[in-house]
């Protein structure tokens, strides 16, 4: 009888330890998963910020190109307007 009691205590002790280990492992996995998610979100935010910066630069360059085209149009228009005046004066 005592022998069986010792064996039962050993089995219960072992199973209790494995349950505790499963809980510990589960908690560790949850912590690691949370850390991974936080890092992933942080990386995504950085990517979105980079995309926004690139978009803003692109829009600025596009606007600059449009302004340059308008400046060139004004220059050409000025040349066309002044040509007849120069011909009359010569």
C-alpha positions in Angstrom: 0.0 0.0 0.0 2.8 2.4 0.9 4.5 1.5 -2.3 1.5 2.5 -4.4 1.1 5.7 -2.5 4.7 6.7 -3.3 4.1 5.8 -7.0 0.9 7.9 -7.1 2.7 10.8 -5.5 5.5 10.5 -8.0 3.1 10.5 -11.0 1.1 13.4 -9.6 4.3 15.3 -9.0 5.6 14.6 -12.5 2.3 15.6 -14.1 2.1 18.7 -12.0 5.5 19.7 -13.2 4.7 19.1 -16.8 1.5 21.2 -16.5 3.5 23.9 -14.9 6.0 23.7 -17.7 3.2 23.9 -20.3 1.9 27.0 -18.6 5.3 28.6 -18.4 6.0 27.8 -22.1 2.6 29.1 -23.1 3.3 32.4 -21.2 6.7 32.6 -22.7 5.2 32.1 -26.2 2.6 34.8 -25.5 5.3 37.2 -24.4 7.4 36.5 -27.5 4.4 36.7 -29.8 3.5 40.1 -28.2 7.1 41.3 -28.7 7.1 40.2 -32.3 3.8 41.9 -32.9 5.0 45.2 -31.4 8.2 45.0 -33.5 6.2 44.3 -36.6 3.8 47.2 -36.0 6.8 49.4 -35.4 8.4 48.3 -38.7 5.1 48.9 -40.5 4.9 52.4 -39.1 8.4 53.1 -40.2 7.5 51.8 -43.7 4.4 53.9 -43.9 6.4 57.0 -42.8 8.9 56.3 -45.5 6.2 55.9 -48.2 4.6 59.2 -47.1 8.0 60.9 -47.3 8.6 59.5 -50.8 5.1 60.6 -51.8 5.7 64.1 -50.5 9.0 64.3 -52.4 7.3 63.0 -55.5 4.5 65.6 -55.2 7.1 68.4 -54.6 9.1 67.3 -57.7 6.0 67.2 -59.7 5.0 70.7 -58.6 8.5 72.0 -59.3 8.3 70.5 -62.8 5.0 72.2 -63.4 6.4 75.5 -62.2 9.4 75.2 -64.4 7.2 74.5 -67.4 5.2 77.6 -66.7 8.4 79.7 -66.3 9.6 78.4 -69.7 6.2 79.2 -71.2 6.5 82.8 -69.9 10.0 83.1 -71.3 8.9 81.8 -74.7 5.9 84.1 -74.7 8.1 87.0 -73.8 10.5 86.3 -76.7 7.6 85.9 -79.1 6.1 89.2 -78.0 9.4 91.1 -78.2 10.4 89.9 -81.7 8.0 92.1 -83.6 9.1 95.1 -81.4 12.7 94.4 -82.2 11.9 94.1 -85.9 10.1 97.4 -85.9 13.0 99.1 -84.2 15.6 97.8 -86.6 
